[in-house]
Amino acid sequence: MEELKKNNIPAEVFNTAGTYVCNHIMYGLLYKIDKKYPNMKGGFIHIPFLPEQVIEKTNTPSMSLDLIVKALTIAIETIME
């Protein structure tokens, strides 16, 4: 998170994965890791809508594709360190 903020990319930590599909993916991943790959870590990165997806949705967060790619790159590089 610190690396994202150093690069002026807004980010927050949430202790839940979100609504149904997000929760299903996150907890399915954690279950599989627990049963088959006990030394592996897992996580979930929820990315915001693209600006063109929220044109008619007022007060809905969005981020440009370039910034999303930059944020994911930073997050993955940070995790790998």
N, C-alpha and C positions, 0 to 999 in steps of 0.2 A: 504494500500500500504506500509506503514512504517513497519508493521509487516512482510510482505513478504521480504522486503529488509533487515530487521534485520536477517532473516533466509537465506540470500544470494540467494534469489529467484528473478530472474529478472522479473519485471512487469512494465507496463506503463498504464496510464489512457488515454483513447480515448473518444472523445465526440461524436463519431458515433459508431454504432454497427458493421459496416463493410459492406459487400456486401449484395446482395438481401436477402438470407435466414436469415442471422443474423439480418438485419434490420427488416424483417418481424416478426421474433420471438420477438425482443425487443419491437418494437412499438405495436405489438399485445398484449403483456403483459402489457405495460403501458396503453393501451386503456381499457383493461379489469379491471385493478386496478382502473382507473379513473371512470368507470361506475358502478362497483360492490363492490369494496373494497377501498373506498377513504382514509382510514387510514393506508393502507398497502403501503410498499415501495417495489420497484422491481428493478432489475438490470440484467446485462448480463455479464458473465465472458467468454471471448473467450480464449480457451486453444490452445496451439500450436500443431503442428503435433508431432507424436512420431518419434524418430530418424529413425526407419525402414521405415517410410513413405516418407522420403526425400532423400533416398539414391541417386536417380538420379536427384534430384532437388537442384542444387547448390545455395548457399546463401539463403536457406529457413530455417527460425528458427524452432527449434525443442526442445523438452524437454522429459526427461525420464518419464515413467508412474509413478514411485515412487515419483518423484519431483512434477508432476502434482497433484497427490493425496495429497501430503503434502501441496502444495500451496492452493488447494481448501479447505482443512481442516482448515488451518490458516485463509483464507478469511471468511469462514462461522463462525468460532469461533469469529473472530473480529467483524463481523456484529452483532452477537448475544449479544455482550457485551453492 
